[in-house]
Amino acid sequence: MISARRNSLSGLWLVVNLLLLALCQNQVLAADRLVDSDDLARLRGPKITTIGYVTWWSHDAIGYHPAIYLKIENNSSTDLTGVLIHFQARFTDLRNGYVTVKRQEKRCDFLPHQQVFLMLRGPKAWELPIDSSAWPTIECKVMCRVADAGDEGTQELGVTRLEQITMTDDEALAELTEQTGVGRVSRPAIRDPEPLHQPRHEHAITAPAKALVATAGNLLGTRAKPEDERVRAENKPLSPTLPGSLPALGDDFYSFDKFYGLPFNQGVMPSKTDLTWVNYPGKNYFKQVLVGSRAASGKADLIVVTLGGRSSPKEAQLANIAKLLAGKYSHGQNPAPFVHSVRYLPSGRSEILRSQGQDFHVLAFAVPNSGETIVALAVSRLPGDLEGLLCGYAKRIPMLTFLLPGLAADAN
């Protein structure tokens, strides 16, 4: 009987030990799961979210590229300023499964809840037919990784279909800004520590003096705007928006005829040994378009467009127009910043803006014309000084003589 009682007690202790062992194992597993979740959050890194995006076909000298502009936010409490972030956009042609990938690494000011813009453009170029319904259907998927995060740290920023429209990069940014607002959180000012031994002055100035900010006016010499208004005015696209398929340097007269229509009456000055000049109406984009072509080539070598003075074009707008008129000779790059030069002519003060790309030259200047000042913008792929070249033609070609008051000292 005593032996049976001992056996029952031993069995009871065995059951208790098994229950305690199971409880300990559950606690260990729970701790492991907690550690795994912490490690997973650490591997994923700070959360980056997409506020808005715009997709379009971006055009350059090679062809049309699928592109996406995103506005992203550091949706975390971690300061990512200066941290390397890896971005990747996968553009998939849904007709045949072809994939082209754009990778970009970016470091920037990226405070908690700060928003920044990001553009990704596919490296492969397509030739798009006139009928947009025949354009390829492209799926765009954007992902990112923060710093040295592994596969577990890959974050998906969005998946969408590419819009079947063409725009310039500036137009896409303007549309995204209009959709989402400016929304960029400025970096807080860092105050300098107060000196330990600051001498006391009886008439010390307690309020810090405001820094003077110089703002550049436009080509027509109108009053300069404050800095924030000037930036908004320069980034605002011309109205109506210039198309990306503007006839440009190297294009045949046929392209200009098709886009602008037939030349003005008596708007053709043919030449067998020099430039043949054709004067086109500017439609709704320019006041007029003058195209010069060497001998019998029929290809544009020098283009002059004029804009009304009321539009007051800014330098950023002039640079964008010059890039479009340079066409394939711009190689998708913006021209160099304008260099300013001033001439004092009988017609008054003339400010000349010069710029150039790898294979083209740019010249812009204001021209007094019957009480209204217009702006002339010239783009050329011809060698030599563009100002002297244009001045020489303006003295000999009747349709160009109106440019002389802005160029030559002997103009009426």
Secondary structure, 3 states (H helix, E strand, C coil): CHHHHHHHHHHHHHHHHHHHHHHHHHHHHHHHHHHHHHHHHHHHCCCEEEEEEEEEEEECCCCEEEEEEEEEEECCCCCCCCCCEEEEEEEEECCCCCEEEEEEEECCCCCCCCEEEEEEECCCCECCCCCHHHCCCEEEEEEEEECCCCHHHCEEEEEEECCCCEECHHHHHHHHHHHHCCCCCCCCCCCCCCCCCCCCCCCCCCCCCCCCCCCCCCCCCCCCCCHHHHHHHHHCCCCCCCCCCCCCCCCEHHHHHHHHCCCCCCCEECCCCCEEEEEEECCCCCCEEEEEEECCCCECCEEEEEEEHHHCCCHHHHHHHHHHHHHHHHCCCCCCCCEEEEEEECCEEEEEEEEECCCCEEEEEEEEECCEEEEEEEEECCCCCHHHHHHHHHHHCHHHHHHHHHCCCCCC
